């Protein structure tokens, strides 16, 4: 089997490539300019297509600003959760679900005893 020849046009604007046998001394088929011989390197057909299915992409992203915003958002979310828990606790007292208060008011008609109990109830209200 004879060796194939690859010729390339030497004109910078043309650069036509020709393949074949017995091309010695041939001029460019497009522009008629001189050609130079190059080694013939045929493209090899790949039988196993699964080798080239992997794709690698390198991505460089500056995430410092996004991380700051995510931390700020997380802090706000935690604060909201705490406030909702407080609200649930207060609403539970009104609906008698949790943390019910037992207030005893004596039925003694002494002014001091009644005033003392009323001030204790006022102190309890201030805590909540």
ABEGO torsion letter per residue (X at the ends): XBBBBBBBBABAAAGBBBBEBGABGBBBAAAGBBBBBBBBBBBBBBABAAAAABBBBBBBBBAAAAAAAAAAAAAAAAAAAAAAAAAAAAAAAAAGABGBBBBBBBABABAAAAAAAAAAAAAAAAAX
